[in-house]
Amino acid sequence: MKKFYMDDRIGRILKLKEGESGKMQDGITNDSAAVWMDRLPSIEACRQIFQAAAVLDAILSPEWELRYYSYNQSWYSKEEMASMRDGEGSHYFAWFSPQGLMMKGFDHELVEEGAVSIGVDPVPENVAEFLREPAFMGEQTTFCLWNLYSDNKWSADRLYREEDCRLLRLLVEGPEYYQKWASWYYEREVDLETIRRIFAHESISAQQLHVLNPELTLEDLEEDLAEIGYLRTLEHGE
């Protein structure tokens, strides 16, 4: 039997499940859920992947409002934030704090299909703090994952199928996923080798920039790189 109560601190329904942790839930077990979660990168690797995607979107889509991926290395004191918005309701937010990395997302298509439910099961207090932040829209959550420095492992509020967290495919599939997605989204072929170099956080040359967006100059990109915190320099000499 499931119990429900309203958590006024973040204005959402938390579902408290009873039963053994290893019990089947919607056709999955702890073991099957752990298989794909184990593929998630480390906190630092996630940071570099999110930053690379934000840099690439800044190059391919100079208009910020039209970008999927964004990153702010100075979102708040000692905090960084990555986000994705698809313009149709789906999104995720990734919060880098002194405690670790916390991520939540909302997949509107899966909600409309009835494949997932909206809500969060009980979470540690520092994760609840993340969900209470109005900018992260905690009331719109279909998955919630975290990796705390104190635990050094990925955890979740419930068992998720990989499909439930499909918005995070970028983290698992890396440059190849971004290349396929960007070629579809921007309706043109996007060079995979250049994408790989940016995912590796190499310096960006004028030649590479021209391959991705011939209308953009290195100077045009400087402000975005500063906000994203992309550590490599622009190679003006190339």
Secondary structure, DSSP 8 states (H G I E B T S, - for coil): --EEEEETTTTEEEEE--S-TTS-BTTB-HHHHHHHHTTS--HHHHHHHHHHHHHHHHHH--SGGG-SEEEEEEEETTEEEEEEE-SSS-EEEEEEETTEEEEEEE-HHHHHHTSS-S-B----HHHHHHHH-GGG-TTS-SEEEEEETTT-SEEESS---GGGGGGGHHHHHHHHHHHHHHHHHTTS---HHHHHHHHTT--EEHHHHHHH-TT--HHHHHHHHHHHT--S-EETT-
